[in-house]
Amino acid sequence: MKFNKILSNLKNYETGKPIELVVCEFGTNPEDVVKLASNENPFGVSKMVEQGMQEVFKNAYLYPDDSYYELKDVLANKHNVQSSNIIIGAGSDQIIEFCVHTKANKKSAVLMAGATFAMYEIYAKQVGAEIIRTKSKTHNLKELKELYKANKDKISIIFLCLPNNPLGECADAKDVYKFINKIKKNVLVVVDCAYMEFASFKDKDKLIQAKYLIENFENAIFLGTFSKAYGLGGMRIGYGIANKFIISELNKLRPPFNITTLSLRAAILALQDQNFVDECVKSNFLEMKRYETVADSLNIEYIPSYANFITLKFKEQNSTDICQNLLKKGIILRDLQSYGLNAIRITIGTSEQNTKVLEHLREILK
Amino acid sequence: MKFNKILSNLKNYETGKPIELVVCEFGTNPEDVVKLASNENPFGVSKMVEQGMQEVFKNAYLYPDDSYYELKDVLANKHNVQSSNIIIGAGSDQIIEFCVHTKANKKSAVLMAGATFAMYEIYAKQVGAEIIRTKSKTHNLKELKELYKANKDKISIIFLCLPNNPLGECADAKDVYKFINKIKKNVLVVVDCAYMEFASFKDKDKLIQAKYLIENFENAIFLGTFSKAYGLGGMRIGYGIANKFIISELNKLRPPFNITTLSLRAAILALQDQNFVDECVKSNFLEMKRYETVADSLNIEYIPSYANFITLKFKEQNSTDICQNLLKKGIILRDLQSYGLNAIRITIGTSEQNTKVLEHLREILK
């Protein structure tokens, strides 16, 4: 059977190894496994959300209210926009998919940083769009602007990941706004703020405000997620905020019931426990400091991070070997060789998890 | 901003009105609302699943194991196939999406019954494929074969919905196999068995066996779901079973983590409680009999149904008016005018729900 030609160019996203498979493969006790490979929230789910959900599972047989009006109302209130400015996705991934499938095609190109969230490229390849990346691995707005100018006629989407996954750097909001200001209105600028709760806590200058963004740039979309600071990675809920026209076009590709009944409820509950988010974000940077200190003492380069992970860059040692060694000890980290980097991305865990990772890292790298 | 041209032809799926909106609109007490519009399982979630899930919510912060190997193992065992024959989707809807996006395009056509599951057309329009339908609203295999022959060069996918949603009729398995046998191997035949648990209970001759299907037809895919008999509509879990080559091509479009961590666990638990499914299916046909009796007594035509709903066809009365009248009384049913039918589809509810619906129907239609 012949399938559409485009399939031959596609590759899947490389996910973090799940705990279950490490248990299988290495016979590790599940309780001893430390998974810091997927930037999940190490503090788990807010207790308030967990308790609120106990009564909700009995509704799992019912499709969700596909208008998602209650969640949109709460999000609209939080971001000071209208409900009609919001689209809900199965993770912000799905909003990226909608952006690419509505706007890009095989005659167009998408522009992004040298090393950034893998799904931008994966979705772009699905529609046959050309991928243009900066030589710089991190976001270099000057280089992005030059590439934009050189390819003005074909670029349909620009992706900005703020802060950037998997590297952790983050451009200042004012520079981002200046950059978007130079982009013509027919180019969709996707401002992926999956980790913005972390960046804006560390440095207020990084804060991208959805309201400001969409009021000033009719061609920009802000992406947010419940997968990181809100501790609901496994529930698959994200959202996009943009002007009503963009939202209504993206909605044409949204399948019915694209988030689960439980996800909908969990997201609404999670927005009521801002205290949990604040505590998680605060702990993140206290614990990150420990990695920086150890990296300095071992003379390992790292990129100052505005997200919930830190990326260590190696010179002599091979990152794949290090990851493989750690895996045997039940520690799952993310090797970045597939991003063209001899580096490892470590999600900042709980204090206990970090102690364990740092002990093993010291042992391996001494 | 200009979006891809194809978007101007797209329309969204019309979902059943959610209970929340009826409460809002008509001030109905939520407990008095009877929603029999979306073919959910009126018995809710299996108690075994509900209890099993109480401890699981604490894992909602973790992405699921994206290999879904545990769920695939259980499904492979149930259907007597290999894990590599299985793909997991966010509802079987998503598998339909993968089929269309991998196989159809704007140069090809898709063939289906006159009135069948709306998502076939919605996804086909996303890729610009031509839609070819039989004049018969229900599945007429002879007419499907004629249309196939007349459009052999462009048909890339044939959809068979067995039993058919929203009409409820079901072709015999032996006739389906004969039909597929005449189709060339480069055409993907999607055998959508979302309601097969019901059909095969009512009449063994309707039973499509995934194993038989894929062993005999390299170009067929079997679709199953947890949304109907398994009582997990709100959790969005479905699956496709086909030969390994088809599965690996479809997987190229599967986004990572396309079902939630809780959905994965719920599906595995649900497969352990076959007794719940059997009881639900048995009750379904006992209760359906009550609708048939009332329809006969009121001289309303209905289509003998092999699914968990019954479709009443009206002559003089207008189905939209009837639905609107019932809505005011807190009863949500599915008007089929958008399918070109002056008919109403009623999900078979619990005995109590059906009593209420039948009372109101009798009153309105007397």
Interface residues (C-beta under 8 A of the other chain):
Chain A: M1 K2 F3 N4 L7 L10 K11 N12 Y13 T15 G16 P18 I19 E20 L21 K35 S38 E40 N41 F43 G44 V45 V49 E50 M53 Q54 F57 K58 N59 A60 Y61 L62 Y63 P64 D65 D66 S67 Y69 E70 A90 G91 D93 Q94 E97 H101 T102 K103 A104 N105 M119 Q126 K185 N186 L188 E218 N219 S227 G231 L232 G233 G234 M235 R236 F245 I246 E249 N251 K252 L253 R254 P255 P256 F257 N258 I259 T260 T261 L262 S263 A266
Chain B: M1 K2 F3 N4 L7 L10 K11 N12 Y13 T15 G16 P18 I19 E20 L21 K35 S38 E40 N41 F43 G44 V45 V49 E50 M53 Q54 F57 K58 N59 A60 Y61 L62 Y63 P64 D65 D66 S67 Y69 E70 A90 G91 D93 Q94 E97 H101 T102 K103 A104 N105 M119 Q126 K185 N186 L188 E218 N219 S227 G231 L232 G233 G234 M235 R236 F245 I246 E249 N251 K252 L253 R254 P255 P256 F257 N258 I259 T260 T261 L262 S263 A266
